[in-house]
Amino acid sequence: METVEVNKFQALPLLSLNHVSLLCRSVWDSMRFYEEVLGFVPIKRPSSFKFNGAWLYNYGIGIHLIENPSMDDLDSIAEPQQINPKDNHISFQCTDVGLVLRRLEDMGMKYVTALVEDEGNKVEQVFFHDPDGYMVELCNCENIPIVPLSSCSFKPRLNSFIKSTPAKCGFMENAMMESLSMEMLNISF
C-alpha cells in the first residue's frame, strides 16, 4: 500500500482504522445491536482482561465493547438524544441505502436521513443510535471523490466577516473528514 504525502508533514506508517471502543451499559444488548443491525460477528477477546466486554469484527473494522453499568449516571447518554447528524458518530460505507432504511423500519428504529450534494455527486446518509445513545451513520460516501485540498483552487478566508465567493473546494474539506474507507481506495493520507 502506497502512502501519499498531502502536506508538509511526513505521513505515519498507518494502514487503516483498526477498531472503535465503546462504553456500554450492557454488553449483551450492545452485542445484539451490532450483530443484528450492522452484521458484526463476535470474535475471541484476550483472556487477560478482567472486565466485562466483547469484541466484534466485520468489514475490516473491530468494535470493542466495554461494560460500564455506571453509565446511567451520565445524563448525555442515559437520556434518549435527538438524532443530530452534526454530532459525534461512527460512519460505515454501504452499498444500498434503501435496504438499510427498510431494515431499520422493520426493526422499528428511529432514524434521520440526509442528502449531501457536491458538483453533481450525491451522498445518501442514514443516522440512528445504538442502545447506549452512540450515533451511527450508514452512507454511500464513496460517491464523492477524495480530492486533496492542495490540488484545489481553495483560498482560505482571512477574515470570516468578509463576504466572498465560496471556495470551489470548500465542501471537500468537510467531505474528506468523513469516515471514508481508505482500504477500498487503496491509498492512505
C-alpha positions in Angstrom: 0.0 0.0 0.0 1.5 3.3 -1.0 1.5 6.3 1.4 0.7 9.6 -0.3 2.1 12.7 1.3 -0.5 15.5 1.0 1.1 18.1 3.2 4.5 19.2 4.6 4.3 16.6 7.4 5.5 13.1 6.7 2.7 10.6 6.9 2.9 8.0 9.7 3.0 4.3 8.7 -0.7 3.8 9.4 -2.7 1.2 7.5 -6.3 1.6 8.4 -8.8 2.0 11.2 -8.5 -1.0 13.5 -11.3 -0.7 15.9 -13.7 1.6 17.8 -14.0 1.2 21.5 -17.4 2.0 23.2 -18.5 2.0 26.8 -21.9 0.3 27.2 -24.4 -0.4 29.9 -25.0 -3.9 28.8 -22.5 -5.9 26.7 -25.3 -8.3 25.7 -27.7 -5.6 24.4 -24.9 -3.8 22.5 -23.6 -7.1 21.0 -27.1 -7.9 19.8 -27.4 -4.5 18.2 -24.1 -4.6 16.4 -24.8 -8.2 15.3 -28.4 -7.9 14.2 -28.4 -4.3 12.8 -24.9 -3.9 11.4 -23.8 -7.5 10.8 -20.8 -7.6 13.1 -19.6 -11.0 14.4 -18.3 -11.7 17.9 -14.7 -12.7 18.0 -12.4 -14.1 20.7 -11.2 -11.5 23.2 -7.9 -11.8 25.1 -8.5 -13.8 28.3 -6.2 -11.4 30.3 -9.0 -8.8 30.5 -10.5 -8.6 34.0 -13.6 -6.6 33.0 -16.8 -7.5 31.1 -16.7 -6.7 27.4 -16.8 -8.2 23.9 -15.0 -7.8 20.6 -16.8 -7.8 17.3 -15.5 -7.7 13.8 -16.6 -7.3 10.2 -15.9 -5.1 7.2 -12.2 -4.8 8.2 -13.1 -3.0 11.4 -13.4 -4.1 15.0 -15.8 -2.9 17.7 -14.7 -3.3 21.3 -17.4 -3.1 23.9 -16.6 -2.3 27.5 -19.3 -2.8 30.0 -19.8 0.2 32.4 -23.1 -0.1 34.2 -22.5 3.3 35.9 -23.1 5.0 32.5 -26.6 5.6 33.8 -25.1 8.5 35.8 -24.1 10.2 32.6 -27.1 12.3 31.5 -26.0 12.8 27.9 -26.1 9.1 27.2 -28.8 7.9 29.7 -31.5 10.2 28.2 -32.5 9.5 24.6 -31.0 12.2 22.5 -32.3 13.7 19.3 -30.6 12.3 16.2 -28.3 15.1 15.1 -26.1 14.4 12.0 -23.7 17.1 13.2 -23.0 15.2 16.5 -20.2 12.7 17.1 -20.8 9.5 15.2 -19.3 6.4 13.7 -19.8 6.1 9.9 -19.8 3.0 7.7 -19.9 2.8 3.9 -22.8 0.9 2.5 -23.9 -0.1 -1.0 -27.6 0.0 -0.6 -29.1 2.8 1.5 -32.7 1.7 0.6 -32.0 -1.7 2.1 -30.7 0.0 5.3 -33.9 2.1 5.5 -36.1 -1.0 5.1 -34.2 -2.9 7.8 -34.4 0.0 10.3 -38.1 0.4 9.6 -38.7 -3.4 10.1 -36.9 -3.2 13.4 -38.9 -0.1 14.5 -35.8 2.0 14.9 -35.8 5.8 14.7 -33.5 7.4 12.1 -32.8 10.6 10.2 -31.8 10.8 6.6 -29.7 13.5 4.8 -28.5 14.1 1.3 -25.2 15.7 0.6 -24.5 17.1 -2.9 -21.4 18.5 -4.5 -20.7 19.2 -8.1 -23.3 16.6 -9.3 -22.3 13.9 -6.8 -24.8 12.8 -4.2 -24.3 11.0 -0.9 -27.3 9.5 1.0 -26.8 9.3 4.7 -28.8 7.5 7.4 -28.2 8.3 11.1 -29.5 6.3 14.2 -28.5 5.5 17.7 -27.2 2.3 19.3 -28.6 1.1 22.7 -26.3 3.4 24.6 -27.0 6.5 22.5 -23.9 6.5 20.3 -24.8 7.7 16.8 -24.2 5.5 13.8 -24.2 6.7 10.2 -24.5 4.5 7.1 -23.8 6.2 3.8 -22.6 5.8 0.3 -19.8 8.4 0.9 -17.7 6.9 -1.9 -19.8 8.9 -4.3 -17.8 12.0 -3.5 -14.2 11.7 -4.6 -11.4 12.3 -2.2 -9.5 15.3 -3.5 -6.6 16.7 -1.5 -7.1 20.4 -0.8 -3.6 21.1 -2.2 -5.0 20.2 -5.7 -7.9 22.6 -5.4 -8.1 26.3 -6.1 -9.0 26.7 -2.5 -8.3 30.0 -0.9 -8.9 30.2 2.9 -10.8 33.3 4.1 -8.6 35.5 6.2 -11.5 37.3 7.8 -14.8 35.5 8.4 -16.6 38.8 8.2 -15.5 39.5 4.6 -18.2 38.3 2.2 -16.7 36.5 -0.7 -17.5 33.8 -3.2 -17.4 30.4 -1.6 -14.2 28.4 -2.4 -14.8 25.8 -5.1 -13.3 23.0 -3.0 -14.6 24.2 0.4 -17.0 21.4 0.7 -14.3 18.9 0.0 -12.6 19.8 3.3 -15.6 18.5 5.1 -16.1 15.5 2.9 -12.5 14.4 3.4 -13.2 14.4 7.2 -16.0 11.9 6.8 -15.2 8.3 7.6 -14.2 7.0 4.2 -12.7 3.6 3.6 -9.1 4.2 2.6 -8.6 0.4 2.3 -11.2 0.3 -0.5 -9.5 3.2 -2.3 -6.0 1.6 -1.8 -4.5 4.9 -0.6 -3.8 6.5 2.8 -3.2 10.0 3.8 
